[in-house]
């Protein structure tokens, strides 16, 4: 059993999308991996994902409606085997709360670069974010599964 945490800024757009995409992948593979998401900020704590992301995900058969935002905490690095930051600012912010001796691995979700924040843009941005996340998730989780 492996535990994965996806982290963006608000935990209402990119990381809930990653959460839903990862859960669907894990279900298809019949694995018992645990998936969660969080934000480096607390502004949206307790809120469901952005309605635009819920709608875009639903068009792909992903149901994000049960997710609720929460802020990432230092203890997450004890709980999760893999912590993935959706952009480089998220990575820098997570490094600030990562305990020095925490075993949880912290990496950028993309090998090199950012999943752009779609919050202030149009609907197309949400589709592009989902395209990027789906493409990367398949490669990422498959590589972890193969060890
Ligand atoms: P997310 O998008 O980090 O992908 O969840 C954002 C959502 C809200 C805000 C920023 C980014 N905000 O500033 O409220």
Backbone and ligand atoms as CSV (ligand in chain L), in Angstrom:
chain,resi,resn,atom,element,x,y,z
A,1,UNK,N,N,0.844,-1.208,0.000
A,1,UNK,CA,C,0.000,0.000,0.000
A,1,UNK,C,C,0.871,1.247,0.000
A,2,UNK,N,N,0.610,2.130,-0.925
A,2,UNK,CA,C,1.359,3.380,-0.968
A,2,UNK,C,C,0.374,4.539,-0.863
A,3,UNK,N,N,0.854,5.640,-0.270
A,3,UNK,CA,C,0.001,6.811,-0.060
A,3,UNK,C,C,0.573,8.005,-0.806
A,4,UNK,N,N,-0.319,8.690,-1.538
A,4,UNK,CA,C,0.070,9.805,-2.393
A,4,UNK,C,C,-0.700,11.065,-2.011
A,5,UNK,N,N,0.013,12.199,-1.977
A,5,UNK,CA,C,-0.624,13.493,-1.730
A,5,UNK,C,C,-0.254,14.451,-2.855
A,6,UNK,N,N,-1.266,15.073,-3.449
A,6,UNK,CA,C,-1.063,16.083,-4.489
A,6,UNK,C,C,-1.378,17.458,-3.906
A,7,UNK,N,N,-0.476,18.412,-4.144
A,7,UNK,CA,C,-0.605,19.708,-3.481
A,7,UNK,C,C,-0.489,20.851,-4.487
A,8,UNK,N,N,-1.470,21.773,-4.449
A,8,UNK,CA,C,-1.396,23.015,-5.223
A,8,UNK,C,C,-1.548,24.181,-4.252
A,9,UNK,N,N,-1.980,25.332,-4.725
A,9,UNK,CA,C,-2.093,26.503,-3.852
A,9,UNK,C,C,-3.406,26.486,-3.055
A,10,UNK,N,N,-4.528,26.396,-3.767
A,10,UNK,CA,C,-5.826,26.522,-3.106
A,10,UNK,C,C,-6.511,25.215,-2.753
A,11,UNK,N,N,-6.043,24.107,-3.368
A,11,UNK,CA,C,-6.688,22.794,-3.235
A,11,UNK,C,C,-8.144,22.826,-3.717
A,12,UNK,N,N,-8.399,23.686,-4.726
A,12,UNK,CA,C,-9.744,23.663,-5.320
A,12,UNK,C,C,-9.713,23.476,-6.836
A,13,UNK,N,N,-8.555,23.549,-7.469
A,13,UNK,CA,C,-8.490,23.351,-8.930
A,13,UNK,C,C,-7.558,22.210,-9.322
A,14,UNK,N,N,-6.249,22.456,-9.260
A,14,UNK,CA,C,-5.298,21.487,-9.812
A,14,UNK,C,C,-5.169,20.221,-8.974
A,15,UNK,N,N,-4.990,20.361,-7.659
A,15,UNK,CA,C,-4.773,19.131,-6.871
A,15,UNK,C,C,-6.035,18.281,-6.716
A,16,UNK,N,N,-7.234,18.860,-6.644
A,16,UNK,CA,C,-8.416,17.977,-6.680
A,16,UNK,C,C,-8.520,17.231,-8.008
A,17,UNK,N,N,-8.130,17.903,-9.108
A,17,UNK,CA,C,-8.139,17.227,-10.409
A,17,UNK,C,C,-7.165,16.058,-10.385
A,18,UNK,N,N,-5.959,16.297,-9.852
A,18,UNK,CA,C,-4.968,15.218,-9.753
A,18,UNK,C,C,-5.486,14.100,-8.851
A,19,UNK,N,N,-6.142,14.473,-7.780
A,19,UNK,CA,C,-6.730,13.516,-6.844
A,19,UNK,C,C,-7.719,12.605,-7.590
A,20,UNK,N,N,-8.628,13.208,-8.344
A,20,UNK,CA,C,-9.632,12.433,-9.072
A,20,UNK,C,C,-9.032,11.560,-10.158
A,21,UNK,N,N,-8.057,12.112,-10.891
A,21,UNK,CA,C,-7.405,11.348,-11.965
A,21,UNK,C,C,-6.641,10.163,-11.361
A,22,UNK,N,N,-5.951,10.400,-10.238
A,22,UNK,CA,C,-5.177,9.331,-9.596
A,22,UNK,C,C,-6.103,8.249,-9.039
A,23,UNK,N,N,-7.201,8.654,-8.405
A,23,UNK,CA,C,-8.141,7.662,-7.871
A,23,UNK,C,C,-8.689,6.778,-8.984
A,24,UNK,N,N,-8.998,7.382,-10.133
A,24,UNK,CA,C,-9.532,6.614,-11.257
A,24,UNK,C,C,-8.480,5.632,-11.776
A,25,UNK,N,N,-7.212,6.082,-11.835
A,25,UNK,CA,C,-6.126,5.197,-12.302
A,25,UNK,C,C,-5.970,4.015,-11.347
A,26,UNK,N,N,-5.946,4.310,-10.060
A,26,UNK,CA,C,-5.771,3.275,-9.033
A,26,UNK,C,C,-6.929,2.267,-9.085
A,27,UNK,N,N,-8.137,2.765,-9.298
A,27,UNK,CA,C,-9.310,1.876,-9.377
A,27,UNK,C,C,-9.205,0.962,-10.607
A,28,UNK,N,N,-8.783,1.547,-11.736
A,28,UNK,CA,C,-8.629,0.742,-12.957
A,28,UNK,C,C,-7.584,-0.350,-12.774
A,29,UNK,N,N,-6.550,-0.057,-11.989
A,29,UNK,CA,C,-5.453,-1.017,-11.797
A,29,UNK,C,C,-5.724,-1.973,-10.635
A,30,UNK,N,N,-6.862,-1.789,-9.967
A,30,UNK,CA,C,-7.185,-2.630,-8.811
A,30,UNK,C,C,-6.125,-2.588,-7.724
A,31,UNK,N,N,-5.582,-1.419,-7.461
A,31,UNK,CA,C,-4.589,-1.235,-6.402
A,31,UNK,C,C,-5.280,-0.630,-5.179
A,32,UNK,N,N,-4.694,-0.840,-4.005
A,32,UNK,CA,C,-5.284,-0.239,-2.797
A,32,UNK,C,C,-4.486,0.984,-2.351
A,33,UNK,N,N,-3.881,1.679,-3.283
A,33,UNK,CA,C,-3.142,2.899,-2.967
A,33,UNK,C,C,-4.114,3.961,-2.460
A,34,UNK,N,N,-3.612,4.788,-1.538
A,34,UNK,CA,C,-4.434,5.851,-0.955
A,34,UNK,C,C,-4.054,7.195,-1.574
A,35,UNK,N,N,-5.068,7.969,-1.958
A,35,UNK,CA,C,-4.859,9.241,-2.653
A,35,UNK,C,C,-5.519,10.366,-1.863
A,36,UNK,N,N,-4.804,11.501,-1.747
A,36,UNK,CA,C,-5.400,12.674,-1.105
A,36,UNK,C,C,-4.818,13.919,-1.776
A,37,UNK,N,N,-5.392,15.084,-1.453
A,37,UNK,CA,C,-4.860,16.340,-1.978
A,37,UNK,C,C,-4.977,17.411,-0.910
A,38,UNK,N,N,-4.188,18.478,-1.078
A,38,UNK,CA,C,-4.158,19.574,-0.110
A,38,UNK,C,C,-3.658,20.831,-0.820
A,39,UNK,N,N,-3.760,21.969,-0.112
A,39,UNK,CA,C,-3.264,23.241,-0.633
A,39,UNK,C,C,-2.205,23.808,0.299
A,40,UNK,N,N,-1.285,24.576,-0.252
A,40,UNK,CA,C,-0.318,25.250,0.625
A,40,UNK,C,C,-1.001,26.398,1.368
A,41,UNK,N,N,-2.079,26.940,0.792
A,41,UNK,CA,C,-2.844,28.000,1.438
A,41,UNK,C,C,-4.098,27.449,2.100
A,42,UNK,N,N,-4.655,28.225,3.018
A,42,UNK,CA,C,-5.828,27.763,3.779
A,42,UNK,C,C,-7.102,28.506,3.405
A,43,UNK,N,N,-7.035,29.416,2.403
A,43,UNK,CA,C,-8.193,30.282,2.123
A,43,UNK,C,C,-9.452,29.508,1.833
A,44,UNK,N,N,-9.319,28.354,1.168
A,44,UNK,CA,C,-10.504,27.619,0.727
A,44,UNK,C,C,-10.787,26.390,1.575
A,45,UNK,N,N,-10.139,26.288,2.747
A,45,UNK,CA,C,-10.300,25.091,3.588
A,45,UNK,C,C,-11.770,24.798,3.849
A,46,UNK,N,N,-12.154,23.551,3.645
A,46,UNK,CA,C,-13.536,23.122,3.847
A,46,UNK,C,C,-14.414,23.254,2.625
A,47,UNK,N,N,-13.912,23.943,1.602
A,47,UNK,CA,C,-14.723,24.175,0.398
A,47,UNK,C,C,-14.584,23.029,-0.598
A,48,UNK,N,N,-15.633,22.788,-1.394
A,48,UNK,CA,C,-15.525,21.811,-2.480
A,48,UNK,C,C,-14.656,22.386,-3.599
A,49,UNK,N,N,-14.231,21.551,-4.542
A,49,UNK,CA,C,-13.446,22.070,-5.667
A,49,UNK,C,C,-14.224,23.128,-6.456
A,50,UNK,N,N,-13.478,23.985,-7.154
A,50,UNK,CA,C,-14.047,25.021,-8.014
A,50,UNK,C,C,-15.061,24.387,-8.980
A,51,UNK,N,N,-16.218,25.025,-9.129
A,51,UNK,CA,C,-17.293,24.460,-9.951
A,51,UNK,C,C,-16.855,24.231,-11.390
A,52,UNK,N,N,-15.932,25.075,-11.883
A,52,UNK,CA,C,-15.444,24.898,-13.259
A,52,UNK,C,C,-14.632,23.612,-13.382
A,53,UNK,N,N,-13.850,23.286,-12.332
A,53,UNK,CA,C,-13.074,22.034,-12.373
A,53,UNK,C,C,-13.984,20.829,-12.160
A,54,UNK,N,N,-14.971,20.965,-11.287
A,54,UNK,CA,C,-15.932,19.873,-11.101
A,54,UNK,C,C,-16.602,19.542,-12.435
A,55,UNK,N,N,-17.004,20.586,-13.186
A,55,UNK,CA,C,-17.700,20.376,-14.463
A,55,UNK,C,C,-16.768,19.764,-15.503
A,56,UNK,N,N,-15.537,20.282,-15.583
A,56,UNK,CA,C,-14.589,19.764,-16.573
A,56,UNK,C,C,-14.254,18.298,-16.268
A,57,UNK,N,N,-14.080,17.969,-14.993
A,57,UNK,CA,C,-13.767,16.591,-14.611
A,57,UNK,C,C,-14.956,15.669,-14.894
A,58,UNK,N,N,-16.178,16.173,-14.632
A,58,UNK,CA,C,-17.382,15.356,-14.862
A,58,UNK,C,C,-17.513,14.982,-16.329
A,59,UNK,N,N,-17.082,15.878,-17.238
A,59,UNK,CA,C,-17.124,15.575,-18.671
A,59,UNK,C,C,-16.200,14.420,-19.026
A,60,UNK,N,N,-15.248,14.118,-18.131
A,60,UNK,CA,C,-14.337,12.983,-18.356
A,60,UNK,C,C,-14.680,11.798,-17.460
A,61,UNK,N,N,-15.830,11.866,-16.820
A,61,UNK,CA,C,-16.252,10.741,-15.988
A,61,UNK,C,C,-15.661,10.727,-14.601
A,62,UNK,N,N,-15.091,11.859,-14.166
A,62,UNK,CA,C,-14.488,11.939,-12.833
A,62,UNK,C,C,-15.393,12.752,-11.912
A,63,UNK,N,N,-15.702,12.193,-10.761
A,63,UNK,CA,C,-16.579,12.868,-9.797
A,63,UNK,C,C,-15.729,13.457,-8.670
A,64,UNK,N,N,-15.650,14.797,-8.627
A,64,UNK,CA,C,-14.842,15.471,-7.601
A,64,UNK,C,C,-15.696,16.053,-6.482
A,65,UNK,N,N,-16.998,15.780,-6.513
A,65,UNK,CA,C,-17.911,16.524,-5.630
A,65,UNK,C,C,-17.712,16.213,-4.141
A,66,UNK,N,N,-17.147,15.054,-3.821
A,66,UNK,CA,C,-16.976,14.707,-2.402
A,66,UNK,C,C,-15.718,15.319,-1.786
A,67,UNK,N,N,-14.855,15.887,-2.612
A,67,UNK,CA,C,-13.583,16.409,-2.089
A,67,UNK,C,C,-13.812,17.733,-1.358
A,68,UNK,N,N,-13.016,17.954,-0.302
A,68,UNK,CA,C,-13.054,19.221,0.437
A,68,UNK,C,C,-11.627,19.698,0.656
A,69,UNK,N,N,-11.425,20.998,0.481
A,69,UNK,CA,C,-10.075,21.547,0.569
A,69,UNK,C,C,-9.550,21.516,1.996
A,70,UNK,N,N,-8.248,21.310,2.105
A,70,UNK,CA,C,-7.573,21.430,3.389
A,70,UNK,C,C,-6.151,21.930,3.131
A,71,UNK,N,N,-5.546,22.457,4.170
A,71,UNK,CA,C,-4.182,22.950,4.038
A,71,UNK,C,C,-3.191,21.816,4.319
A,72,UNK,N,N,-2.127,21.778,3.543
A,72,UNK,CA,C,-1.056,20.804,3.795
A,72,UNK,C,C,-0.386,21.131,5.126
A,73,UNK,N,N,-0.008,20.077,5.869
A,73,UNK,CA,C,0.638,20.257,7.176
A,73,UNK,C,C,1.892,19.389,7.238
A,74,UNK,N,N,2.762,19.722,8.189
A,74,UNK,CA,C,4.035,19.005,8.319
A,74,UNK,C,C,3.816,17.501,8.466
A,75,UNK,N,N,2.765,17.133,9.188
A,75,UNK,CA,C,2.506,15.708,9.427
A,75,UNK,C,C,2.248,14.931,8.130
A,76,UNK,N,N,1.818,15.647,7.075
A,76,UNK,CA,C,1.596,14.957,5.797
A,76,UNK,C,C,2.852,14.245,5.315
A,77,UNK,N,N,4.018,14.776,5.689
A,77,UNK,CA,C,5.261,14.152,5.234
A,77,UNK,C,C,5.565,12.869,5.995
A,78,UNK,N,N,4.889,12.660,7.112
A,78,UNK,CA,C,4.981,11.378,7.820
A,78,UNK,C,C,3.957,10.395,7.247
A,79,UNK,N,N,2.786,10.936,6.903
A,79,UNK,CA,C,1.668,10.081,6.482
A,79,UNK,C,C,1.852,9.534,5.067
A,80,UNK,N,N,2.362,10.394,4.169
A,80,UNK,CA,C,2.371,10.039,2.743
A,80,UNK,C,C,3.757,9.600,2.268
A,81,UNK,N,N,3.765,8.569,1.424
A,81,UNK,CA,C,5.022,8.083,0.847
A,81,UNK,C,C,5.507,9.007,-0.253
A,82,UNK,N,N,4.567,9.637,-0.957
A,82,UNK,CA,C,4.904,10.519,-2.070
A,82,UNK,C,C,4.077,11.793,-1.964
A,83,UNK,N,N,4.732,12.942,-1.978
A,83,UNK,CA,C,4.055,14.233,-2.011
A,83,UNK,C,C,4.464,14.920,-3.311
A,84,UNK,N,N,3.461,15.280,-4.120
A,84,UNK,CA,C,3.737,15.900,-5.412
A,84,UNK,C,C,3.193,17.321,-5.453
A,85,UNK,N,N,4.067,18.264,-5.779
A,85,UNK,CA,C,3.702,19.674,-5.912
A,85,UNK,C,C,3.328,19.957,-7.359
A,86,UNK,N,N,2.209,20.684,-7.558
A,86,UNK,CA,C,1.739,20.927,-8.916
A,86,UNK,C,C,2.543,22.004,-9.639
A,87,UNK,N,N,3.183,22.909,-8.890
A,87,UNK,CA,C,4.093,23.861,-9.554
A,87,UNK,C,C,5.290,24.146,-8.643
A,88,UNK,N,N,6.240,24.897,-9.181
A,88,UNK,CA,C,7.502,25.096,-8.457
A,88,UNK,C,C,7.334,25.968,-7.226
A,89,UNK,N,N,6.352,26.884,-7.254
A,89,UNK,CA,C,6.081,27.672,-6.043
A,89,UNK,C,C,5.506,26.777,-4.948
A,90,UNK,N,N,4.598,25.880,-5.331
A,90,UNK,CA,C,4.056,24.925,-4.360
A,90,UNK,C,C,5.184,24.087,-3.757
A,91,UNK,N,N,6.139,23.686,-4.601
A,91,UNK,CA,C,7.278,22.887,-4.127
A,91,UNK,C,C,8.098,23.679,-3.110
A,92,UNK,N,N,8.367,24.949,-3.437
A,92,UNK,CA,C,9.147,25.792,-2.525
A,92,UNK,C,C,8.405,25.979,-1.202
A,93,UNK,N,N,7.094,26.177,-1.285
A,93,UNK,CA,C,6.303,26.374,-0.057
A,93,UNK,C,C,6.264,25.093,0.792
A,94,UNK,N,N,6.176,23.948,0.126
A,94,UNK,CA,C,6.156,22.677,0.867
A,94,UNK,C,C,7.494,22.423,1.552
A,95,UNK,N,N,8.581,22.835,0.905
A,95,UNK,CA,C,9.901,22.640,1.529
A,95,UNK,C,C,9.995,23.398,2.848
A,96,UNK,N,N,9.231,24.487,2.959
A,96,UNK,CA,C,9.248,25.277,4.192
A,96,UNK,C,C,8.587,24.549,5.363
A,97,UNK,N,N,7.676,23.651,5.075
A,97,UNK,CA,C,6.993,22.945,6.177
A,97,UNK,C,C,7.439,21.496,6.301
A,98,UNK,N,N,8.277,21.025,5.371
A,98,UNK,CA,C,8.734,19.630,5.430
A,98,UNK,C,C,9.705,19.452,6.593
A,99,UNK,N,N,9.385,18.559,7.552
A,99,UNK,CA,C,10.311,18.326,8.671
A,99,UNK,C,C,11.633,17.759,8.144
A,100,UNK,N,N,12.754,18.141,8.732
A,100,UNK,CA,C,14.052,17.711,8.227
A,100,UNK,C,C,14.185,16.194,8.138
A,101,UNK,N,N,13.605,15.493,9.081
A,101,UNK,CA,C,13.788,14.041,9.118
A,101,UNK,C,C,12.581,13.271,8.583
A,102,UNK,N,N,11.649,13.979,7.955
A,102,UNK,CA,C,10.443,13.292,7.482
A,102,UNK,C,C,10.773,12.364,6.321
A,103,UNK,N,N,10.227,11.167,6.345
A,103,UNK,CA,C,10.549,10.210,5.299
A,103,UNK,C,C,9.812,10.451,3.986
A,104,UNK,N,N,8.694,11.162,4.018
A,104,UNK,CA,C,7.880,11.326,2.819
A,104,UNK,C,C,8.654,12.018,1.708
A,105,UNK,N,N,8.547,11.501,0.504
A,105,UNK,CA,C,9.283,12.064,-0.622
A,105,UNK,C,C,8.509,13.199,-1.263
A,106,UNK,N,N,9.196,14.296,-1.503
A,106,UNK,CA,C,8.600,15.495,-2.087
A,106,UNK,C,C,9.187,15.747,-3.467
A,107,UNK,N,N,8.311,15.820,-4.483
A,107,UNK,CA,C,8.758,16.032,-5.861
A,107,UNK,C,C,7.780,16.935,-6.589
A,108,UNK,N,N,8.271,17.504,-7.687
A,108,UNK,CA,C,7.410,18.229,-8.611
A,108,UNK,C,C,6.606,17.194,-9.393
A,109,UNK,N,N,5.321,17.486,-9.614
A,109,UNK,CA,C,4.454,16.539,-10.334
A,109,UNK,C,C,4.950,16.320,-11.760
A,110,UNK,N,N,5.228,17.405,-12.481
A,110,UNK,CA,C,5.829,17.287,-13.805
A,110,UNK,C,C,7.335,17.137,-13.613
A,111,UNK,N,N,7.979,16.419,-14.518
A,111,UNK,CA,C,9.424,16.230,-14.394
A,111,UNK,C,C,10.126,17.583,-14.394
A,112,UNK,N,N,9.671,18.488,-15.225
A,112,UNK,CA,C,10.308,19.803,-15.299
A,112,UNK,C,C,9.276,20.835,-15.699
A,113,UNK,N,N,8.711,21.536,-14.741
A,113,UNK,CA,C,7.775,22.593,-15.095
A,113,UNK,C,C,6.522,22.560,-14.256
A,114,UNK,N,N,5.621,23.457,-14.588
A,114,UNK,CA,C,4.457,23.704,-13.757
A,114,UNK,C,C,3.156,23.276,-14.432
A,115,UNK,N,N,2.215,22.790,-13.632
A,115,UNK,CA,C,0.816,22.756,-14.055
A,115,UNK,C,C,0.297,24.169,-13.763
A,116,UNK,N,N,-0.068,24.920,-14.796
A,116,UNK,CA,C,-0.433,26.327,-14.580
A,116,UNK,C,C,-1.734,26.471,-13.797
A,117,UNK,N,N,-1.778,27.499,-12.972
A,117,UNK,CA,C,-2.963,27.781,-12.174
A,117,UNK,C,C,-4.093,28.261,-13.094
A,118,UNK,N,N,-5.218,27.523,-13.184
A,118,UNK,CA,C,-6.297,27.903,-14.105
A,118,UNK,C,C,-7.301,28.863,-13.485
A,119,UNK,N,N,-7.101,29.225,-12.221
A,119,UNK,CA,C,-8.152,29.881,-11.429
A,119,UNK,C,C,-8.639,31.192,-12.039
A,120,UNK,N,N,-7.703,31.998,-12.548
A,120,UNK,CA,C,-8.087,33.321,-13.059
A,120,UNK,C,C,-8.325,33.336,-14.569
A,121,UNK,N,N,-8.289,32.166,-15.206
A,121,UNK,CA,C,-8.457,32.109,-16.652
A,121,UNK,C,C,-9.816,31.583,-17.065
A,122,UNK,N,N,-9.927,31.224,-18.344
A,122,UNK,CA,C,-11.195,30.742,-18.888
A,122,UNK,C,C,-11.336,29.235,-18.771
A,123,UNK,N,N,-12.481,28.743,-19.270
A,123,UNK,CA,C,-12.782,27.312,-19.157
A,123,UNK,C,C,-11.733,26.439,-19.834
A,124,UNK,N,N,-11.129,26.972,-20.912
A,124,UNK,CA,C,-10.150,26.180,-21.651
A,124,UNK,C,C,-8.966,25.795,-20.771
A,125,UNK,N,N,-8.642,26.674,-19.836
A,125,UNK,CA,C,-7.532,26.386,-18.935
A,125,UNK,C,C,-7.767,25.141,-18.091
A,126,UNK,N,N,-9.005,24.914,-17.723
A,126,UNK,CA,C,-9.328,23.739,-16.911
A,126,UNK,C,C,-9.184,22.461,-17.736
A,127,UNK,N,N,-9.578,22.548,-19.013
A,127,UNK,CA,C,-9.410,21.393,-19.905
A,127,UNK,C,C,-7.930,21.086,-20.108
A,128,UNK,N,N,-7.132,22.137,-20.297
A,128,UNK,CA,C,-5.696,21.935,-20.520
A,128,UNK,C,C,-5.035,21.331,-19.285
A,129,UNK,N,N,-5.432,21.810,-18.112
A,129,UNK,CA,C,-4.889,21.275,-16.861
A,129,UNK,C,C,-5.228,19.780,-16.746
A,130,UNK,N,N,-6.457,19.424,-17.060
A,130,UNK,CA,C,-6.834,18.007,-16.999
A,130,UNK,C,C,-6.063,17.180,-18.019
A,131,UNK,N,N,-5.870,17.723,-19.234
A,131,UNK,CA,C,-5.078,17.012,-20.248
A,131,UNK,C,C,-3.665,16.744,-19.728
A,132,UNK,N,N,-3.053,17.781,-19.165
A,132,UNK,CA,C,-1.679,17.644,-18.662
A,132,UNK,C,C,-1.607,16.652,-17.514
A,133,UNK,N,N,-2.571,16.741,-16.612
A,133,UNK,CA,C,-2.558,15.866,-15.437
A,133,UNK,C,C,-2.780,14.417,-15.852
A,134,UNK,N,N,-3.722,14.180,-16.763
A,134,UNK,CA,C,-3.985,12.797,-17.180
A,134,UNK,C,C,-2.765,12.181,-17.851
A,135,UNK,N,N,-2.122,12.965,-18.721
A,135,UNK,CA,C,-0.956,12.440,-19.440
A,135,UNK,C,C,0.167,12.099,-18.470
A,136,UNK,N,N,0.449,13.003,-17.552
A,136,UNK,CA,C,1.551,12.788,-16.615
A,136,UNK,C,C,1.236,11.688,-15.604
A,137,UNK,N,N,-0.022,11.614,-15.164
A,137,UNK,CA,C,-0.379,10.656,-14.106
A,137,UNK,C,C,-0.127,9.227,-14.562
A,138,UNK,N,N,-0.497,8.922,-15.798
A,138,UNK,CA,C,-0.292,7.564,-16.305
A,138,UNK,C,C,1.167,7.161,-16.232
A,139,UNK,N,N,2.047,8.068,-16.659
A,139,UNK,CA,C,3.481,7.787,-16.676
A,139,UNK,C,C,4.025,7.687,-15.250
A,140,UNK,N,N,3.607,8.639,-14.423
A,140,UNK,CA,C,4.129,8.731,-13.055
A,140,UNK,C,C,3.749,7.506,-12.223
A,141,UNK,N,N,2.463,7.168,-12.203
A,141,UNK,CA,C,2.020,6.076,-11.341
A,141,UNK,C,C,2.496,4.726,-11.878
A,142,UNK,N,N,2.541,4.609,-13.196
A,142,UNK,CA,C,3.065,3.365,-13.766
A,142,UNK,C,C,4.529,3.161,-13.381
A,143,UNK,N,N,5.307,4.238,-13.412
A,143,UNK,CA,C,6.728,4.115,-13.073
A,143,UNK,C,C,6.903,3.769,-11.595
A,144,UNK,N,N,6.056,4.310,-10.734
A,144,UNK,CA,C,6.148,3.991,-9.302
A,144,UNK,C,C,5.723,2.534,-9.074
A,145,UNK,N,N,4.691,2.113,-9.773
A,145,UNK,CA,C,4.230,0.746,-9.600
A,145,UNK,C,C,5.306,-0.270,-10.013
A,146,UNK,N,N,6.040,0.075,-11.093
A,146,UNK,CA,C,7.104,-0.818,-11.558
A,146,UNK,C,C,8.322,-0.786,-10.644
A,147,UNK,N,N,8.341,0.239,-9.744
A,147,UNK,CA,C,9.461,0.366,-8.816
A,147,UNK,C,C,10.705,0.816,-9.537
L,1,LIG,P1,P,-5.426,25.818,-7.278
L,1,LIG,O1,O,-6.008,27.170,-7.875
L,1,LIG,O2,O,-4.143,26.137,-6.556
L,1,LIG,O3,O,-5.173,24.980,-8.488
L,1,LIG,O4,O,-6.481,25.243,-6.360
L,1,LIG,C1,C,-6.218,28.316,-7.093
L,1,LIG,C2,C,-7.405,28.466,-6.432
L,1,LIG,C3,C,-7.640,29.607,-5.681
L,1,LIG,C4,C,-6.675,30.586,-5.605
L,1,LIG,C5,C,-5.483,30.422,-6.250
L,1,LIG,C6,C,-5.249,29.272,-6.990
L,1,LIG,N1,N,-6.922,31.757,-4.871
L,1,LIG,O5,O,-6.070,32.647,-4.865
L,1,LIG,O6,O,-7.990,31.886,-4.240
